[in-house]
Amino acid sequence: MAVPKKLVIVFTFFYLAIIIYLLLFLTIPEFQAAIINSRQNMATLTEGSNYILALLISLFICFIGNASIGFPVPYPFVLFSLSQSIYFKYSIDLVVDEILINGFFWLEISGIALIGGLGSAIGEFLSFLLGLGAKKVAKRNSTQPLKNVTGFGRLVLDHPKSMYLYIFVAAALPIPDDPLWIALGMSDKKINFTKCLIWGWLGKNITTFFYAILPLFLISFIINDISSVITEAVMLLVTLSVMFFILSFNWDKYLTKRQEKKLLN
């Protein structure tokens, strides 16, 4: 599997950044204390009128995270921070069990998730438009990552009756689905983009809500601030790995071989 050097460089940079961050966190007590203290001081991020700003941040970072192609934007970390801010704000006066049954807490968490889902859906719209432009470029000069993106989209486009379900599932899972939307734009088939966007938005809400409640799970069950930081970093590494696999794997070659086997059988 030939992987473009630029793609390797970009992802290597993010991998090293996360690993260095973890090493500093685990080996330098002062750095660890600074990170933990900053997390505990997050309550001001969503306090009072700052909550409106938090919603705008969620909208913007999810938009950027889903509009970027081949460049991993760690927007889950931002959602982690915003939801942690909400939790720490309520934890000043309430214990965990009281927070879990507090309607206003869940309303604020849901607001962060739904606005993030909207930003993600808008970001996918730009990915679709990029696919329309890439269709013209691909006819003249197609790079290997572009071919991989097109091949990945065939997984959905070859099953039109289940296309919207696949879009929903891909959006609902915490994996990068930008290649799918670019492939939809590059397709010569007639695409009902409005329906695709609605199903994608519904799925994205599940993803953003997952990221928003994950810190609550970590705080409630893992309890330890150190293990919480490590878990979040590991999850980001997994997300980057999935994105790298989608952009580097030769899906077109894989699907062609699978079709050939079907014909032989």
C-alpha positions in Angstrom: 0.0 0.0 0.0 1.8 3.1 -1.3 1.1 6.1 1.0 1.9 9.7 -0.1 4.8 11.3 1.7 2.8 14.5 2.5 0.0 12.4 4.1 2.6 10.6 6.2 4.3 13.8 7.3 1.0 15.5 8.4 -0.2 12.5 10.4 3.3 11.9 11.9 3.3 15.4 13.2 0.0 14.9 15.0 1.0 11.5 16.3 4.3 12.9 17.7 2.5 15.9 19.2 0.1 13.7 21.1 2.9 11.3 22.2 5.1 14.1 23.4 2.1 15.6 25.3 1.5 12.3 27.1 5.2 11.9 27.9 5.4 15.4 29.3 2.2 14.8 31.3 3.5 11.5 32.8 7.1 12.5 33.5 7.0 16.1 34.5 5.0 16.7 37.7 4.8 20.5 37.1 3.4 20.0 33.6 0.9 17.4 34.9 -0.2 19.7 37.7 -0.7 22.6 35.2 -2.9 20.4 32.9 -5.0 19.1 35.8 -5.4 22.6 37.3 -6.4 24.0 33.9 -9.1 21.2 33.5 -10.4 22.0 36.9 -10.6 25.7 36.1 -12.7 25.1 33.0 -16.0 26.1 34.6 -15.6 29.6 33.3 -15.8 28.4 29.7 -19.5 27.9 29.9 -20.4 30.1 32.8 -23.3 32.6 32.3 -23.1 34.5 29.0 -20.0 32.5 28.1 -22.3 29.6 27.2 -23.3 31.4 24.0 -19.6 31.7 23.1 -19.2 28.0 23.9 -22.0 27.1 21.4 -20.3 29.2 18.7 -17.0 27.5 19.4 -18.7 24.1 19.1 -20.3 25.1 15.8 -17.0 26.5 14.4 -14.6 23.7 15.5 -17.0 20.9 14.3 -17.4 22.8 11.0 -13.7 23.0 10.5 -13.2 19.4 11.7 -15.6 18.0 9.1 -14.7 20.4 6.3 -11.0 19.7 6.4 -9.8 16.9 4.1 -6.6 14.9 4.8 -5.8 17.2 7.6 -6.9 15.9 11.0 -8.5 18.5 13.2 -8.8 17.3 16.8 -12.3 18.7 17.4 -13.2 16.0 19.9 -10.8 17.5 22.3 -12.7 20.8 22.1 -16.0 19.1 22.8 -14.3 17.3 25.7 -13.2 20.6 27.1 -16.6 22.3 26.7 -18.5 19.4 28.3 -16.0 19.2 31.1 -16.5 22.9 31.7 -20.2 22.3 32.1 -19.6 19.4 34.5 -17.1 21.3 36.6 -19.5 24.2 36.8 -22.3 22.0 38.3 -19.9 20.0 40.4 -19.2 23.1 42.5 -22.6 22.7 44.3 -23.7 19.2 43.3 -22.3 15.7 43.6 -22.1 13.3 40.6 -25.5 11.6 41.3 -27.2 15.0 41.5 -25.6 16.2 38.3 -26.8 13.1 36.4 -30.5 13.9 37.3 -30.2 17.7 36.7 -32.3 18.7 33.7 -30.4 21.9 33.1 -27.1 20.1 33.0 -28.3 17.8 30.2 -29.9 20.7 28.4 -26.5 22.5 28.2 -24.7 19.3 27.2 -27.4 18.6 24.5 -26.9 22.2 23.2 -23.2 21.7 22.7 -23.8 18.4 20.9 -26.6 19.6 18.6 -24.8 22.8 17.6 -21.7 20.7 17.0 -23.8 18.3 14.9 -25.1 21.3 12.8 -21.5 22.5 12.3 -20.5 19.0 11.2 -23.3 18.9 8.7 -22.4 22.3 7.2 -18.8 21.1 7.0 -19.9 18.0 5.0 -21.7 20.4 2.6 -18.3 21.9 1.8 -16.9 18.4 1.4 -19.6 17.6 -1.1 -18.9 20.9 -3.1 -15.2 20.0 -3.0 -16.1 16.6 -4.6 -17.9 18.4 -7.4 -14.8 20.4 -8.1 -12.5 17.4 -7.7 -14.6 15.5 -10.3 -13.2 17.9 -13.0 -9.7 17.7 -11.6 -9.8 13.9 -11.5 -10.6 13.7 -15.2 -7.3 15.6 -15.9 -4.9 14.5 -13.1 -5.8 12.2 -10.2 -3.5 11.6 -7.3 -3.5 8.4 -5.3 -5.3 9.8 -2.2 -8.0 11.2 -4.6 -8.4 7.7 -6.1 -8.6 6.2 -2.6 -11.3 8.7 -1.7 -13.3 7.8 -4.9 -12.9 4.1 -4.2 -14.1 4.5 -0.6 -17.3 6.2 -1.8 -18.0 3.2 -4.0 -18.8 1.2 -0.9 -21.9 3.4 -0.5 -22.7 4.3 -4.1 -22.7 0.7 -5.2 -25.7 0.2 -2.9 -28.2 3.0 -3.7 -31.1 1.5 -1.8 -29.2 1.5 1.4 -27.2 4.7 0.7 -28.9 6.9 3.3 -28.6 4.2 6.0 -24.8 4.0 5.3 -24.5 7.8 5.4 -26.3 7.8 8.8 -24.1 5.0 10.2 -20.9 6.6 8.9 -21.8 9.9 10.5 -22.9 8.3 13.7 -19.6 6.5 14.2 -16.7 8.5 15.6 -14.7 8.1 12.3 -13.8 10.6 9.6 -16.4 10.4 6.8 -15.2 13.3 4.6 -14.0 10.9 1.9 -17.5 9.6 1.6 -19.0 13.1 1.0 -16.3 14.0 -1.5 -17.1 10.7 -3.3 -20.8 11.7 -3.4 -19.8 15.0 -5.0 -17.6 13.2 -7.5 -20.2 10.6 -8.5 -21.9 10.8 -11.9 -25.0 9.4 -10.3 -28.0 11.6 -9.3 -27.6 12.4 -5.6 -30.4 13.9 -3.5 -28.1 16.0 -1.4 -30.9 17.3 0.9 -31.7 13.8 2.1 -28.0 12.9 2.4 -27.5 16.0 4.5 -30.4 15.3 6.8 -29.3 11.7 7.4 -25.8 12.9 7.9 -26.9 15.6 10.4 -28.9 13.0 12.4 -25.8 10.7 12.5 -23.4 13.6 13.5 -25.6 14.4 16.5 -24.9 11.0 17.8 -21.1 11.5 17.3 -21.0 14.9 19.0 -23.2 13.7 21.8 -20.9 10.8 22.4 -17.9 13.1 22.6 -19.8 15.5 24.9 -20.8 12.9 27.4 -17.5 11.0 27.3 -15.8 13.2 29.9 -18.7 12.6 32.2 -18.2 8.9 31.9 -14.5 9.2 32.5 -15.0 11.4 35.6 -17.8 9.3 37.0 -16.2 5.8 36.5 -12.5 6.4 36.1 -12.5 9.2 38.7 -8.7 9.7 38.4 -7.8 12.9 36.5 -4.6 11.3 35.2 -6.3 8.3 33.7 -8.9 10.6 32.2 -6.3 12.7 30.3 -4.6 9.5 29.1 -7.9 8.0 27.8 -8.8 11.1 25.9 -5.3 11.2 24.2 -5.6 7.5 23.3 -9.0 8.1 21.8 -7.6 10.9 19.6 -4.8 8.6 18.4 -7.4 6.0 17.4 -9.5 8.6 15.5 -6.3 9.7 13.6 -5.5 6.1 12.8 -8.9 5.5 11.3 -8.6 8.7 9.2 -5.2 7.7 8.0 -6.4 4.2 7.0 -9.3 5.6 4.9 -7.1 8.1 3.1 -4.3 5.7 2.4 -6.0 2.4 1.6 -6.6 1.6 -2.1 -10.3 1.1 -1.9 -10.8 1.1 -5.7 -8.4 -1.8 -6.1 -10.0 -3.7 -3.2 -13.5 -3.3 -4.7 -12.4 -4.2 -8.2 -10.8 -7.5 -6.9 -13.9 -8.3 -4.9 -16.1 -7.8 -7.9 -13.8 -10.0 -10.0 -14.1 -12.8 -7.3 -17.8 -12.5 -7.4 -17.8 -12.9 -11.2 -15.6 -16.0 -11.0 -17.8 -17.6 -8.4 
